[in-house]
């Protein structure tokens, strides 16, 4: 991996912090909303100067230096997988402090997501990753030809983050 310039790292940190502070329950961000937010900041603040170098926010977020951390799904900014983000922290693209912030935000994200699944009587399959309704799970529903295998037992703890089956 080529060296990531500090200006690019700072911009990564800027986006990461915004996402964790404002969008933790979803962990995605529309380009339009983020653009509005950036326009509300002083025109000569560092993130805006960085953006202007590249013309617009979209081009900026598509830089090869951003892609280990973020990707664009149409006009939605998303984080790469948790594994990839950990790797970015390991190699220093993301600071230790920002990584802690990301982990906390991911706890919020998963709590939200799993609480919804629990309330809908759903579980996540350990094998294929699909979300499925507990009541209709039977042989043949998973890609293995068997029933889905539950990843969580909602009765283990009131805290959904502690319900994962070993
Ligand atoms: Zn399955």
Boltz pocket constraint, residues with backbone or C-beta under 6 A from the ligand:
constraints:
  - pocket:
      binder: B
      contacts: [[A, 125], [A, 126], [A, 127], [A, 128], [A, 129], [A, 130], [A, 141], [A, 142], [A, 143], [A, 147], [A, 148], [A, 149]]
      max_distance: 6.0
